[in-house]
Amino acid sequence: MRIVFMGTPDFSVPVLDALVAAGHEVVAVYCQPPRPAGRGKKDRPSPVHLRALALGLPVAHPVSLRGVEAQGAFAALDVDLAVVVAYGLILPQAVLDAPRLGCLNIHASLLPRWRGAAPIHRAIIAGDAETGVCVMRMEAGLDTGPVLMRAATPIGAEETTGGLHDRLSAMGSALIVEALGRLDRLIPMPQSGDGVTYAAKIDKAEARIDWARPAVEVDRLIRGLSPAPGAWCEIAGERVKLLGSRVVDAQGAPGTVLAGLTIACGSGAVEVTRLQREGRRAMEADEALRGIDPGARLD
């Protein structure tokens, strides 16, 4: 098929690779414009932008698709289909209608569970037992379109958003290739009105750990916000990101270091397995114990 690919972050890159490897003609790649990044705050192309250039594919990065000129340029590509995954711009109806077979979206949840911006984070934070990916025919509503294919996977007891992100990206890559191969035989299934939840964008204010919460909730927050933005606390006045954890059977005053990096919560305790101290790389817990003594209190 003649395809326009629309995506921006790391999550989208394996999907682009899979479409190319499957022999589809990707006539253009749309992504977000370069943004200031790094210490020098120089404009940096997105992961999809860089991968498209490496593949020799033409790249477009309009600030908006609402203008007549941008919509005309998109329609002029004369494609069969648009494949969209974590693009970051709303597609107006004129764009949705331009490809002959419409626009398909890969969404990292089992719709209608976790529509919206942060489905992977929210699934872990909420304690969901499983999640997955859906290939959905796009319409004007937020992740409301009918689902063509879905694949589910359990969420591991110690799995972080980073690890689940990579697994779901690989699953989505395989699923879209399969869906395109069977597109004329797939029956779009409307989403149920029951069980709809919205995965709101992560607010930085959510990231500070409240040790008075039950250990299961603290553990989910740590894993759900790892690696970014990172759940954090203060240890002797130093802000530290906690990036991996597990629930353990121990008790103590909330925020107290019981042993190693086992920290008491409102009920139960969490054992921190990975963290990042200020100005340093992420490290395993046994590398980071210097200066953290049993009985210390974390804020």
Secondary structure as a PSIPRED ss2 file (coil, helix, strand):
# PSIPRED VFORMAT (PSIPRED V4.0)

   1 M C   1.000  0.000  0.000
   2 R E   0.000  0.000  1.000
   3 I E   0.000  0.000  1.000
   4 V E   0.000  0.000  1.000
   5 F E   0.000  0.000  1.000
   6 M E   0.000  0.000  1.000
   7 G E   0.000  0.000  1.000
   8 T C   1.000  0.000  0.000
   9 P C   1.000  0.000  0.000
  10 D H   0.000  1.000  0.000
  11 F H   0.000  1.000  0.000
  12 S H   0.000  1.000  0.000
  13 V H   0.000  1.000  0.000
  14 P H   0.000  1.000  0.000
  15 V H   0.000  1.000  0.000
  16 L H   0.000  1.000  0.000
  17 D H   0.000  1.000  0.000
  18 A H   0.000  1.000  0.000
  19 L H   0.000  1.000  0.000
  20 V H   0.000  1.000  0.000
  21 A H   0.000  1.000  0.000
  22 A C   1.000  0.000  0.000
  23 G C   1.000  0.000  0.000
  24 H C   1.000  0.000  0.000
  25 E E   0.000  0.000  1.000
  26 V E   0.000  0.000  1.000
  27 V E   0.000  0.000  1.000
  28 A E   0.000  0.000  1.000
  29 V E   0.000  0.000  1.000
  30 Y E   0.000  0.000  1.000
  31 C C   1.000  0.000  0.000
  32 Q C   1.000  0.000  0.000
  33 P C   1.000  0.000  0.000
  34 P C   1.000  0.000  0.000
  35 R E   0.000  0.000  1.000
  36 P E   0.000  0.000  1.000
  37 A E   0.000  0.000  1.000
  38 G C   1.000  0.000  0.000
  39 R C   1.000  0.000  0.000
  40 G C   1.000  0.000  0.000
  41 K C   1.000  0.000  0.000
  42 K E   0.000  0.000  1.000
  43 D E   0.000  0.000  1.000
  44 R E   0.000  0.000  1.000
  45 P C   1.000  0.000  0.000
  46 S C   1.000  0.000  0.000
  47 P H   0.000  1.000  0.000
  48 V H   0.000  1.000  0.000
  49 H H   0.000  1.000  0.000
  50 L H   0.000  1.000  0.000
  51 R H   0.000  1.000  0.000
  52 A H   0.000  1.000  0.000
  53 L H   0.000  1.000  0.000
  54 A H   0.000  1.000  0.000
  55 L C   1.000  0.000  0.000
  56 G C   1.000  0.000  0.000
  57 L C   1.000  0.000  0.000
  58 P C   1.000  0.000  0.000
  59 V E   0.000  0.000  1.000
  60 A E   0.000  0.000  1.000
  61 H C   1.000  0.000  0.000
  62 P C   1.000  0.000  0.000
  63 V C   1.000  0.000  0.000
  64 S C   1.000  0.000  0.000
  65 L C   1.000  0.000  0.000
  66 R C   1.000  0.000  0.000
  67 G C   1.000  0.000  0.000
  68 V H   0.000  1.000  0.000
  69 E H   0.000  1.000  0.000
  70 A H   0.000  1.000  0.000
  71 Q H   0.000  1.000  0.000
  72 G H   0.000  1.000  0.000
  73 A H   0.000  1.000  0.000
  74 F H   0.000  1.000  0.000
  75 A H   0.000  1.000  0.000
  76 A C   1.000  0.000  0.000
  77 L C   1.000  0.000  0.000
  78 D C   1.000  0.000  0.000
  79 V C   1.000  0.000  0.000
  80 D C   1.000  0.000  0.000
  81 L E   0.000  0.000  1.000
  82 A E   0.000  0.000  1.000
  83 V E   0.000  0.000  1.000
  84 V E   0.000  0.000  1.000
  85 V E   0.000  0.000  1.000
  86 A C   1.000  0.000  0.000
  87 Y C   1.000  0.000  0.000
  88 G C   1.000  0.000  0.000
  89 L C   1.000  0.000  0.000
  90 I C   1.000  0.000  0.000
  91 L C   1.000  0.000  0.000
  92 P C   1.000  0.000  0.000
  93 Q H   0.000  1.000  0.000
  94 A H   0.000  1.000  0.000
  95 V H   0.000  1.000  0.000
  96 L H   0.000  1.000  0.000
  97 D H   0.000  1.000  0.000
  98 A C   1.000  0.000  0.000
  99 P C   1.000  0.000  0.000
 100 R C   1.000  0.000  0.000
 101 L C   1.000  0.000  0.000
 102 G C   1.000  0.000  0.000
 103 C E   0.000  0.000  1.000
 104 L E   0.000  0.000  1.000
 105 N E   0.000  0.000  1.000
 106 I E   0.000  0.000  1.000
 107 H E   0.000  0.000  1.000
 108 A C   1.000  0.000  0.000
 109 S C   1.000  0.000  0.000
 110 L C   1.000  0.000  0.000
 111 L C   1.000  0.000  0.000
 112 P C   1.000  0.000  0.000
 113 R C   1.000  0.000  0.000
 114 W C   1.000  0.000  0.000
 115 R E   0.000  0.000  1.000
 116 G E   0.000  0.000  1.000
 117 A C   1.000  0.000  0.000
 118 A C   1.000  0.000  0.000
 119 P H   0.000  1.000  0.000
 120 I H   0.000  1.000  0.000
 121 H H   0.000  1.000  0.000
 122 R H   0.000  1.000  0.000
 123 A H   0.000  1.000  0.000
 124 I H   0.000  1.000  0.000
 125 I H   0.000  1.000  0.000
 126 A C   1.000  0.000  0.000
 127 G C   1.000  0.000  0.000
 128 D C   1.000  0.000  0.000
 129 A C   1.000  0.000  0.000
 130 E E   0.000  0.000  1.000
 131 T E   0.000  0.000  1.000
 132 G E   0.000  0.000  1.000
 133 V E   0.000  0.000  1.000
 134 C E   0.000  0.000  1.000
 135 V E   0.000  0.000  1.000
 136 M E   0.000  0.000  1.000
 137 R E   0.000  0.000  1.000
 138 M C   1.000  0.000  0.000
 139 E C   1.000  0.000  0.000
 140 A C   1.000  0.000  0.000
 141 G C   1.000  0.000  0.000
 142 L C   1.000  0.000  0.000
 143 D C   1.000  0.000  0.000
 144 T C   1.000  0.000  0.000
 145 G C   1.000  0.000  0.000
 146 P C   1.000  0.000  0.000
 147 V E   0.000  0.000  1.000
 148 L E   0.000  0.000  1.000
 149 M E   0.000  0.000  1.000
 150 R E   0.000  0.000  1.000
 151 A E   0.000  0.000  1.000
 152 A E   0.000  0.000  1.000
 153 T E   0.000  0.000  1.000
 154 P E   0.000  0.000  1.000
 155 I C   1.000  0.000  0.000
 156 G C   1.000  0.000  0.000
 157 A C   1.000  0.000  0.000
 158 E C   1.000  0.000  0.000
 159 E C   1.000  0.000  0.000
 160 T C   1.000  0.000  0.000
 161 T H   0.000  1.000  0.000
 162 G H   0.000  1.000  0.000
 163 G H   0.000  1.000  0.000
 164 L H   0.000  1.000  0.000
 165 H H   0.000  1.000  0.000
 166 D H   0.000  1.000  0.000
 167 R H   0.000  1.000  0.000
 168 L H   0.000  1.000  0.000
 169 S H   0.000  1.000  0.000
 170 A H   0.000  1.000  0.000
 171 M H   0.000  1.000  0.000
 172 G H   0.000  1.000  0.000
 173 S H   0.000  1.000  0.000
 174 A H   0.000  1.000  0.000
 175 L H   0.000  1.000  0.000
 176 I H   0.000  1.000  0.000
 177 V H   0.000  1.000  0.000
 178 E H   0.000  1.000  0.000
 179 A H   0.000  1.000  0.000
 180 L H   0.000  1.000  0.000
 181 G H   0.000  1.000  0.000
 182 R C   1.000  0.000  0.000
 183 L H   0.000  1.000  0.000
 184 D H   0.000  1.000  0.000
 185 R H   0.000  1.000  0.000
 186 L C   1.000  0.000  0.000
 187 I C   1.000  0.000  0.000
 188 P C   1.000  0.000  0.000
 189 M E   0.000  0.000  1.000
 190 P C   1.000  0.000  0.000
 191 Q C   1.000  0.000  0.000
 192 S C   1.000  0.000  0.000
 193 G C   1.000  0.000  0.000
 194 D C   1.000  0.000  0.000
 195 G C   1.000  0.000  0.000
 196 V C   1.000  0.000  0.000
 197 T C   1.000  0.000  0.000
 198 Y E   0.000  0.000  1.000
 199 A E   0.000  0.000  1.000
 200 A C   1.000  0.000  0.000
 201 K C   1.000  0.000  0.000
 202 I C   1.000  0.000  0.000
 203 D C   1.000  0.000  0.000
 204 K H   0.000  1.000  0.000
 205 A H   0.000  1.000  0.000
 206 E H   0.000  1.000  0.000
 207 A H   0.000  1.000  0.000
 208 R E   0.000  0.000  1.000
 209 I C   1.000  0.000  0.000
 210 D C   1.000  0.000  0.000
 211 W C   1.000  0.000  0.000
 212 A C   1.000  0.000  0.000
 213 R C   1.000  0.000  0.000
 214 P E   0.000  0.000  1.000
 215 A H   0.000  1.000  0.000
 216 V H   0.000  1.000  0.000
 217 E H   0.000  1.000  0.000
 218 V H   0.000  1.000  0.000
 219 D H   0.000  1.000  0.000
 220 R H   0.000  1.000  0.000
 221 L H   0.000  1.000  0.000
 222 I H   0.000  1.000  0.000
 223 R H   0.000  1.000  0.000
 224 G H   0.000  1.000  0.000
 225 L C   1.000  0.000  0.000
 226 S C   1.000  0.000  0.000
 227 P C   1.000  0.000  0.000
 228 A C   1.000  0.000  0.000
 229 P C   1.000  0.000  0.000
 230 G C   1.000  0.000  0.000
 231 A E   0.000  0.000  1.000
 232 W E   0.000  0.000  1.000
 233 C E   0.000  0.000  1.000
 234 E E   0.000  0.000  1.000
 235 I E   0.000  0.000  1.000
 236 A C   1.000  0.000  0.000
 237 G C   1.000  0.000  0.000
 238 E E   0.000  0.000  1.000
 239 R E   0.000  0.000  1.000
 240 V E   0.000  0.000  1.000
 241 K E   0.000  0.000  1.000
 242 L E   0.000  0.000  1.000
 243 L E   0.000  0.000  1.000
 244 G E   0.000  0.000  1.000
 245 S E   0.000  0.000  1.000
 246 R E   0.000  0.000  1.000
 247 V E   0.000  0.000  1.000
 248 V E   0.000  0.000  1.000
 249 D C   1.000  0.000  0.000
 250 A C   1.000  0.000  0.000
 251 Q C   1.000  0.000  0.000
 252 G C   1.000  0.000  0.000
 253 A C   1.000  0.000  0.000
 254 P C   1.000  0.000  0.000
 255 G C   1.000  0.000  0.000
 256 T E   0.000  0.000  1.000
 257 V E   0.000  0.000  1.000
 258 L E   0.000  0.000  1.000
 259 A E   0.000  0.000  1.000
 260 G C   1.000  0.000  0.000
 261 L C   1.000  0.000  0.000
 262 T E   0.000  0.000  1.000
 263 I E   0.000  0.000  1.000
 264 A E   0.000  0.000  1.000
 265 C C   1.000  0.000  0.000
 266 G C   1.000  0.000  0.000
 267 S E   0.000  0.000  1.000
 268 G C   1.000  0.000  0.000
 269 A E   0.000  0.000  1.000
 270 V E   0.000  0.000  1.000
 271 E E   0.000  0.000  1.000
 272 V E   0.000  0.000  1.000
 273 T E   0.000  0.000  1.000
 274 R E   0.000  0.000  1.000
 275 L E   0.000  0.000  1.000
 276 Q E   0.000  0.000  1.000
 277 R E   0.000  0.000  1.000
 278 E C   1.000  0.000  0.000
 279 G C   1.000  0.000  0.000
 280 R C   1.000  0.000  0.000
 281 R C   1.000  0.000  0.000
 282 A E   0.000  0.000  1.000
 283 M E   0.000  0.000  1.000
 284 E E   0.000  0.000  1.000
 285 A H   0.000  1.000  0.000
 286 D H   0.000  1.000  0.000
 287 E H   0.000  1.000  0.000
 288 A C   1.000  0.000  0.000
 289 L C   1.000  0.000  0.000
 290 R C   1.000  0.000  0.000
 291 G C   1.000  0.000  0.000
 292 I C   1.000  0.000  0.000
 293 D C   1.000  0.000  0.000
 294 P C   1.000  0.000  0.000
 295 G C   1.000  0.000  0.000
 296 A C   1.000  0.000  0.000
 297 R E   0.000  0.000  1.000
 298 L E   0.000  0.000  1.000
 299 D C   1.000  0.000  0.000
